[in-house]
Amino acid sequence: MSLAEKEIYRFGRFILDPTEGMLSCEGMPILLTPKAIRHATLSLCLVSSHGHVLTKDELLEQVWAGPFRRRS
């Protein structure tokens, strides 16, 4: 994903950068476990799909890509 495509989510006093796995509140970083980051990323995938049903492969690629992804 290029910097132009990077999505940052703002809600209230919080900012979530799922690409970097960072959450902050009023500029102060909040430490998240890898599991919490994956849950936040999963929620963002579902919300941002705008009614499109995501396939298992799409979810695996978006949420569990990299070292956590199981090979079928």
N, C-alpha and C positions, 0 to 999 in steps of 0.2 A: 504494500500500500504506500503510495507516495504521500508526501506531506500535504499536498493539495487535497487528497482524499481522506485525510485523517479526521475522524469525528470526535468531538469533545461534547460531553453531555453536561448541561448545567441544570440544576434543580435546587431551588432555594439558595442556601448558602454553600452548596456542595458543587464540586466539579469532578466528573469522572472521565478519565482518559483510559479507555479499555486497551488501547494499543500498548501503552506503557504500564498498564496495571496499577494506575495510581488514582487515588481518591483524595481530595482535599476539601477542607472546610475553612472558608475565609482565608485561603492561602496556606493553611497549616496542613501538612500531609497526614493522612490517616493510614496506618499500616494495615494491610489486608493480607490474609493468608492466601496462598494460591487457590485453595478451594473457594474462598469467598469471591475472588476475582473471576473464577470460572462461572460461578452462579450469577454474578452481575453481568458477565458477558452473555450468558445464555438468556437472561431476561431482556437485554438489549436486542439480541437477535430476534427474539419473538415479537417484541414491540415494534421494531423497525421493519419487520416483514410486511406490514400494512395489509394484513388479511391473506397474504400468500402462505400456503401451507409449506413449511420447510421439510425437506426430506431428511432422513437420518444422516446421509452423507453430507448434506449442507451444514447440519448442526455439528457434526464431527469436525468438519473442516474449519468452521468459524470459532468453535468453542474449545475443542480439544486438539487443535493442530499442534504439531511439534512433538516434543518428547512424551507427552501424555497420551497421544493418540495410539489406540490399539489397531493393529493391522488385522483385516478380516481374512 
